[in-house]
């Protein structure tokens, strides 16, 4: 069943229950009202003369309602990243997907200090334009049986595209990922099954809905289960998030390691007592964060693995099946294999190679890019571009993106492995990332480590020598107050590398200046 139709069923069943605590507007919206408003919006959105409709609104009831209305109108939402380069991202999406209309918010543009671009319409204006003549028909329809409501809105095959999401563009220009209703449903059904989720659960919804983690775990999961979502637009407001978890007795939260690090630092004991499951994805969860939550909150963060192209979940540790350091076992109805990067031969257990996955969660393809689609999907198997292994117990161990393996002195070095070893010897309140940086004076790459606090680098390197070859040891250490992050919560490695190169240039300029003196 299509996602918006599942929402209709949940809305009818739990009509008086709070669907969304919308923190930004300080409103509690029940399922009945969510259904009525989404039906009103659907009628308005049918007038848009394009198949695709841009949506650039922070995580809120408004964003969820607009998304529902777009699908009910028979359109496809294109989620636009507003965290960095909002105007450019909107224009890129318009060109890539051939549409004009972008639904956004006046408050968002004011906060971002950007002017509207052509095609933008404002959610505030849409809401203000709703008259009694819009409300009464929607109210009447909302009282009809489920089947009648479904017949009054767009409904089609589960293979129809449910959303367009964009990749980060860290390797090439962003690709438009087409996820179908079937793709996302696969995740919803598999995850709710293994985590035993139901309508009684309360979800923290603070991830951006332009990211696959957010739209699946924060939007569709609660609204199709009949659960309650606590919507807050900024995951970086760490103290506020901790207070919301405590106040609303949240049972499930999902986030990235960088977000959990912030929550750990800003939380008080008892803030996370209600949490049944806390899932971490997008980056490697360090031992400092994992152990910190156990020590402070007696809470185990469940490390998981996924991609935008897989809706997102591929594998996950579980409260009753957890192996520290791994990214868990595949979720139900997902196949995973490890292949040799040169021969494509399937590799045995405990052998590192490229990760390929298969299942109904694999995307339809990249919109307008058949060549890239066929390169990444072959006979149903999706090439993740990630390296890893499967151990003898069936747990997946993620070893990093293939692009995070760098050739130094003729040898392939895993930057993720260097991070893992470095993390072992860092203080609990310090996190790190490792990058390769071209050395402009020597014409070679060096491994540089970035930490969030001062450390005894000589002592740490001596310890790292016992586990890594000399060529893999960091040649430079830099201290940043905050490691640059992307809007999705991932480490922005491109920005870290840029900053390290800038440090190189400044150091070289100082050397030249001293030489002249």
LODREN-440099 format. One line per field, with one value per residue (C-alpha): residue number from 1; residue in three letters; x, z, y. Coordinates in steps of 0.2 Angstrom, whole numbers, plus 5000, padded with zeros to 4 digits. Each point is the difference from the previous one (the first is absolute). Layout:
N
nr	[NUM ...]
rest	[ALA ...]
east	[X ...]
up	[Z ...]
north	[Y ...]
//
This chain:
517
nr	[1 2 3 4 5 6 7 8 9 10 11 12 13 14 15 16 17 18 19 20 21 22 23 24 25 26 27 28 29 30 31 32 33 34 35 36 37 38 39 40 41 42 43 44 45 46 47 48 49 50 51 52 53 54 55 56 57 58 59 60 61 62 63 64 65 66 67 68 69 70 71 72 73 74 75 76 77 78 79 80 81 82 83 84 85 86 87 88 89 90 91 92 93 94 95 96 97 98 99 100 101 102 103 104 105 106 107 108 109 110 111 112 113 114 115 116 117 118 119 120 121 122 123 124 125 126 127 128 129 130 131 132 133 134 135 136 137 138 139 140 141 142 143 144 145 146 147 148 149 150 151 152 153 154 155 156 157 158 159 160 161 162 163 164 165 166 167 168 169 170 171 172 173 174 175 176 177 178 179 180 181 182 183 184 185 186 187 188 189 190 191 192 193 194 195 196 197 198 199 200 201 202 203 204 205 206 207 208 209 210 211 212 213 214 215 216 217 218 219 220 221 222 223 224 225 226 227 228 229 230 231 232 233 234 235 236 237 238 239 240 241 242 243 244 245 246 247 248 249 250 251 252 253 254 255 256 257 258 259 260 261 262 263 264 265 266 267 268 269 270 271 272 273 274 275 276 277 278 279 280 281 282 283 284 285 286 287 288 289 290 291 292 293 294 295 296 297 298 299 300 301 302 303 304 305 306 307 308 309 310 311 312 313 314 315 316 317 318 319 320 321 322 323 324 325 326 327 328 329 330 331 332 333 334 335 336 337 338 339 340 341 342 343 344 345 346 347 348 349 350 351 352 353 354 355 356 357 358 359 360 361 362 363 364 365 366 367 368 369 370 371 372 373 374 375 376 377 378 379 380 381 382 383 384 385 386 387 388 389 390 391 392 393 394 395 396 397 398 399 400 401 402 403 404 405 406 407 408 409 410 411 412 413 414 415 416 417 418 419 420 421 422 423 424 425 426 427 428 429 430 431 432 433 434 435 436 437 438 439 440 441 442 443 444 445 446 447 448 449 450 451 452 453 454 455 456 457 458 459 460 461 462 463 464 465 466 467 468 469 470 471 472 473 474 475 476 477 478 479 480 481 482 483 484 485 486 487 488 489 490 491 492 493 494 495 496 497 498 499 500 501 502 503 504 505 506 507 508 509 510 511 512 513 514 515 516 517]
rest	[UNK UNK UNK UNK UNK UNK UNK UNK UNK UNK UNK UNK UNK UNK UNK UNK UNK UNK UNK UNK UNK UNK UNK UNK UNK UNK UNK UNK UNK UNK UNK UNK UNK UNK UNK UNK UNK UNK UNK UNK UNK UNK UNK UNK UNK UNK UNK UNK UNK UNK UNK UNK UNK UNK UNK UNK UNK UNK UNK UNK UNK UNK UNK UNK UNK UNK UNK UNK UNK UNK UNK UNK UNK UNK UNK UNK UNK UNK UNK UNK UNK UNK UNK UNK UNK UNK UNK UNK UNK UNK UNK UNK UNK UNK UNK UNK UNK UNK UNK UNK UNK UNK UNK UNK UNK UNK UNK UNK UNK UNK UNK UNK UNK UNK UNK UNK UNK UNK UNK UNK UNK UNK UNK UNK UNK UNK UNK UNK UNK UNK UNK UNK UNK UNK UNK UNK UNK UNK UNK UNK UNK UNK UNK UNK UNK UNK UNK UNK UNK UNK UNK UNK UNK UNK UNK UNK UNK UNK UNK UNK UNK UNK UNK UNK UNK UNK UNK UNK UNK UNK UNK UNK UNK UNK UNK UNK UNK UNK UNK UNK UNK UNK UNK UNK UNK UNK UNK UNK UNK UNK UNK UNK UNK UNK UNK UNK UNK UNK UNK UNK UNK UNK UNK UNK UNK UNK UNK UNK UNK UNK UNK UNK UNK UNK UNK UNK UNK UNK UNK UNK UNK UNK UNK UNK UNK UNK UNK UNK UNK UNK UNK UNK UNK UNK UNK UNK UNK UNK UNK UNK UNK UNK UNK UNK UNK UNK UNK UNK UNK UNK UNK UNK UNK UNK UNK UNK UNK UNK UNK UNK UNK UNK UNK UNK UNK UNK UNK UNK UNK UNK UNK UNK UNK UNK UNK UNK UNK UNK UNK UNK UNK UNK UNK UNK UNK UNK UNK UNK UNK UNK UNK UNK UNK UNK UNK UNK UNK UNK UNK UNK UNK UNK UNK UNK UNK UNK UNK UNK UNK UNK UNK UNK UNK UNK UNK UNK UNK UNK UNK UNK UNK UNK UNK UNK UNK UNK UNK UNK UNK UNK UNK UNK UNK UNK UNK UNK UNK UNK UNK UNK UNK UNK UNK UNK UNK UNK UNK UNK UNK UNK UNK UNK UNK UNK UNK UNK UNK UNK UNK UNK UNK UNK UNK UNK UNK UNK UNK UNK UNK UNK UNK UNK UNK UNK UNK UNK UNK UNK UNK UNK UNK UNK UNK UNK UNK UNK UNK UNK UNK UNK UNK UNK UNK UNK UNK UNK UNK UNK UNK UNK UNK UNK UNK UNK UNK UNK UNK UNK UNK UNK UNK UNK UNK UNK UNK UNK UNK UNK UNK UNK UNK UNK UNK UNK UNK UNK UNK UNK UNK UNK UNK UNK UNK UNK UNK UNK UNK UNK UNK UNK UNK UNK UNK UNK UNK UNK UNK UNK UNK UNK UNK UNK UNK UNK UNK UNK UNK UNK UNK UNK UNK UNK UNK UNK UNK UNK UNK UNK UNK UNK UNK UNK UNK UNK UNK UNK UNK UNK UNK UNK UNK UNK UNK UNK UNK UNK UNK UNK UNK UNK UNK UNK UNK UNK UNK UNK UNK UNK UNK UNK UNK UNK UNK UNK UNK UNK UNK UNK UNK UNK UNK UNK UNK UNK UNK UNK UNK]
east	[5000 5006 5007 4987 4986 5008 4999 4982 4997 5009 4992 4983 5004 5009 4990 5000 5018 5014 5010 5012 5006 5006 5013 5003 4982 4996 4985 4995 4991 4990 4998 4982 5007 5015 4988 4989 5014 5009 4984 4998 5018 4998 4986 5011 5015 4990 5001 5019 5004 5015 5003 5013 4998 5015 4998 5012 4993 5009 4994 4983 4981 5000 5013 4991 4983 5007 5009 4983 4990 5013 4998 4981 5000 5009 5016 5017 5009 5018 5009 5012 5015 4998 5015 5013 4998 4981 4997 5012 4993 4983 5005 5010 4985 4989 5011 5004 4982 4992 4988 4997 4990 5009 4990 5010 4998 5002 5007 5013 5006 5001 5011 5011 5000 4997 4988 4986 5004 4988 4987 5000 4983 4999 4991 4994 4991 4992 4994 4993 4991 4990 4981 4985 4996 5016 4998 4982 5002 5016 4992 4986 5012 5010 4984 4998 5006 5018 4996 4990 5014 5013 4990 4999 5018 5014 5004 5010 5013 5013 5013 4996 5013 4997 5014 5015 5015 5017 5017 5012 5010 5017 5006 4991 4985 4986 4989 4981 4996 4983 4992 4984 4986 5006 5018 4995 4987 5013 5009 4985 4994 5017 5005 4984 5000 5018 4998 4982 4993 4982 4988 5005 5017 5005 5013 5012 4999 5015 5009 4998 4987 5011 5011 4994 5003 4988 4986 4999 5004 4992 4986 4993 5004 4989 4986 4997 5001 4988 5014 5004 5014 5009 5005 5014 5009 5018 5010 5014 4990 5007 4994 4982 5000 5005 4986 4987 5005 4997 4984 4991 5007 5007 5002 5010 5013 5011 5016 5018 5015 5003 4982 5002 5016 4991 4986 5013 5009 4984 4989 4996 4998 4982 4997 5000 4992 4984 5011 4996 5011 5013 5007 5016 5004 5009 5017 5011 4994 5015 5004 5000 4982 4994 5008 4995 4982 5001 5009 4989 4983 5002 4995 5008 5000 4996 5012 4991 5005 4991 5000 4989 4998 4994 4986 5011 5003 5010 5005 4998 5006 4986 4997 5000 5013 5014 5019 5010 5009 4989 4985 4990 4991 4990 4982 4986 5000 5017 5014 5018 5016 5018 5009 5018 5002 5011 4992 4982 5002 4990 5011 4999 4997 5012 5007 4999 4992 4987 4982 4986 4982 4983 4982 4984 5008 5012 4995 4992 5015 5007 4988 5007 5016 4998 5019 5003 4985 5007 5017 4993 4986 5004 4988 4991 5016 5004 5019 5001 5018 5004 5013 4997 4999 4987 5006 4997 4984 4993 5004 5005 5016 5000 5018 4996 4996 5011 5005 5006 5014 5015 5016 5015 5018 4992 4990 4981 4996 4983 4996 4986 5012 5012 4985 4995 5018 5001 4984 5006 5013 4990 4992 4982 4995 5010 4994 5010 5000 5014 5003 5013 5007 5011 5017 5004 5018 5004 4987 4993 4985 5001 4988 4994 4990 4988 4994 4988 5012 5019 5009 5017 5003 5018 4993 4985 5010 5012 4985 4993 5016 4996 4984 5004 5015 5010 4993 4983 5004 4993 5014 4990 4988 4989 4988 4983 4987 4986 5003 4991 4983 4988 4981 4997 5012 5014 5018 5003 5017 5002 4999 5012 5012 4999 5003 5016 5006 4998 5010 5014 5000 5001 5014 5009 4998 5007 5015 5003 4999 5012 5012 5000 5003]
up	[5000 4996 5014 5001 4999 5015 5009 4996 5008 5016 5000 5000 5013 5012 4996 5017 5004 4999 4983 5002 5014 4989 5011 4988 5001 5017 4993 5003 4985 5000 4986 4996 4997 4990 4988 4998 4996 4989 4990 4998 4994 4988 4991 4999 4994 4986 4991 4999 4981 5003 5005 5013 5014 5010 5019 5010 5018 5017 5010 5006 4998 4986 4990 5004 4994 4984 4996 5003 4990 4985 4999 5002 4986 4989 5000 5005 5014 4996 5017 5000 5012 5008 5012 4988 4984 5000 4985 4989 5006 4995 4983 4997 5005 4988 4986 5004 5002 4988 5011 5006 5017 5016 5016 5014 5015 5002 5017 4993 4987 5013 5011 4985 4994 4982 4988 4992 4983 4985 5003 5019 5009 5019 5012 5010 4985 4996 5018 5000 4983 5008 5001 5007 4983 5000 5018 4999 4986 5008 5016 4992 4991 5016 5008 4986 5000 4997 4983 4994 5006 4991 4984 5001 5000 4988 5002 4989 5000 5014 4986 4997 5006 5018 5002 4991 5011 4996 5004 5009 4984 5009 4985 4985 4997 5011 4993 5001 5009 4996 5014 4998 5012 5000 5004 5016 5005 5000 5013 5010 5001 5003 5014 5009 5000 5008 5012 5005 4996 5001 5003 5018 4995 5001 4986 5001 4983 4999 4985 4984 4988 4985 5006 4998 5019 5004 4988 5004 5019 5005 4988 4992 5014 5014 4988 4993 5017 5008 5012 5006 4993 5010 4986 5002 4986 5006 5006 5005 5014 5011 5017 4993 4993 5016 5009 4987 5002 5018 4999 4987 5006 4983 4997 4983 4993 4986 4996 4994 5012 4999 5007 5013 5006 5002 5010 5011 5005 5003 5008 5018 5008 4998 4983 4990 5013 4988 4985 4994 4985 4994 4982 4993 4982 4986 5008 5012 5018 5011 5016 5009 4995 5002 5017 5006 4998 5009 5014 5002 4994 5000 4982 4986 4983 4986 4986 4983 4981 4985 4985 4992 4986 5012 5008 5011 5012 4994 5017 5019 5017 5011 5019 5001 4986 5001 4995 5005 4985 4987 4991 5004 4990 4984 5004 4994 4981 4996 4992 5002 4992 5000 4984 4994 4993 4986 4995 5006 5008 5016 5015 5015 5018 5009 4983 4996 4983 4992 5008 4988 5006 4993 5005 4997 5009 4985 4991 4983 4993 4998 4991 4983 5002 4992 4999 5018 5005 4989 5008 5017 4998 4991 5001 5015 5010 5005 5001 5016 4996 5018 5007 5013 5006 5006 5015 5005 5010 4985 5007 4988 5003 4991 4995 4992 4982 4987 4997 5018 4996 4994 4992 5010 4995 4988 5014 5002 5017 5008 5008 5010 5007 5006 5008 5009 5007 5005 5009 5011 5008 5001 5016 5001 4997 4983 4983 4984 4981 4989 4982 4987 4995 4985 5006 4988 5004 4999 4986 5010 5011 5019 5013 5011 5016 5006 5018 5011 5014 5004 5002 5003 4981 5003 5013 4990 4984 5010 5005 4982 4993 5009 4989 4984 4987 5001 4983 5007 5015 5000 4996 5006 5014 5000 5013 4995 5013 4989 4986 4984 4997 4986 5002 5002 5014 4991 5001 4986 4995 4985 5012 5012 4986 4994 5017 5002 4983 5006 5015 4989 4989 5016 5007 4983 4999 5018 4995 4984 5010 5014 4986 4992 5017]
north	[5000 5017 5011 5013 4987 4992 5016 5002 4983 5005 5017 4992 4987 5012 5016 5009 4995 5013 4996 5014 5011 5015 5008 5015 5006 4993 4990 4983 4993 4984 4988 5006 5017 4994 4991 5015 5012 4987 4998 5019 5002 4986 5009 5016 4990 4992 5017 4999 4997 4988 4982 5005 5013 5007 5000 5010 5001 4996 4984 5005 4995 5013 4990 4983 5007 5008 4983 4991 5012 4999 4981 5001 5012 4987 5010 4995 5010 5005 5003 5015 5002 5017 4998 5005 5010 5000 5011 4991 4983 5005 5006 4984 4990 5010 4997 4982 4995 5012 5009 5018 5000 4999 5000 5009 5011 5018 4998 4988 5012 5014 4989 4995 5019 4995 5007 4989 4993 4998 4987 5001 5000 5002 4988 5014 5008 4983 4998 5018 4997 4985 5005 4993 4993 4990 4994 4993 4988 4994 4998 4990 4989 4996 4993 4987 4982 4997 4992 5016 5012 4989 5001 5019 5002 4994 4982 4989 4986 4999 5001 5018 5012 5007 5012 5008 5002 5006 4993 5011 5003 4997 4990 5007 5012 4994 4986 4999 4984 4993 4991 4991 4996 4982 5005 5010 4988 4986 5010 5004 4982 4992 5013 5000 4981 4998 5015 4995 5018 5004 5015 5001 5006 5019 5005 5014 5009 5012 4994 5010 4992 5004 4985 4982 4996 5014 4997 4981 5000 5017 5002 4984 4988 5009 5006 4983 4991 5012 5005 5018 5010 5014 5012 5012 5009 5001 4984 5011 5008 4986 5006 5003 4983 4992 5009 4995 4982 5001 5010 4990 4983 4996 4981 5000 5012 5000 5010 5002 4997 5019 5004 4986 5008 5017 4991 4991 5017 5010 4986 4997 4983 4995 5009 4984 4988 4998 4995 4982 5001 5013 4997 5007 5001 5010 4999 4989 5000 5003 4990 5017 5003 4982 4998 5018 4996 4984 5008 5015 4993 4981 5001 4990 5010 4987 5003 4998 5001 5006 5012 5012 4987 4987 5010 5000 4984 4985 4994 5004 4994 4996 5001 4981 4997 5012 4999 5016 5007 4992 5007 4985 4987 5003 5005 4988 4996 5008 4990 5006 4994 5005 5000 5002 5018 4994 4983 5002 4982 4998 4999 4989 5005 5012 5007 5018 5005 5010 4999 4996 4999 4993 5002 5010 5015 5004 5015 5001 5009 5018 5011 5005 4990 4983 4998 5002 4989 4986 5002 4999 4987 4983 4985 5008 5002 5018 5004 5011 5006 4995 4988 4988 4981 4988 4990 4982 5005 5010 5017 5014 5010 5016 5005 5017 5007 4993 5018 5001 4987 5011 4995 5006 4995 4987 4991 5001 5008 4999 5017 4992 4987 5015 5008 4984 4998 5019 4999 4987 5012 5016 5007 4997 5018 5001 4994 4999 4998 4995 5007 4999 5017 5003 5008 5014 5000 4981 4996 4986 4996 5000 4993 5014 4998 5013 5000 5010 5002 5002 4983 4993 4996 4992 4988 4995 4997 4989 4989 5001 4993 4983 4998 5009 5000 5016 5006 5001 5010 5018 5012 5015 5004 5015 5005 5007 5006 4992 4988 5006 4991 4999 5003 4982 4998 4992 5006 5012 4992 5012 5015 4991 4997 5018 5007 4989 5006 5017 4997 4993 5016 5011 4990 5001 5019 5001 4990 5011 5015 4994 4995 5018 5007]
//
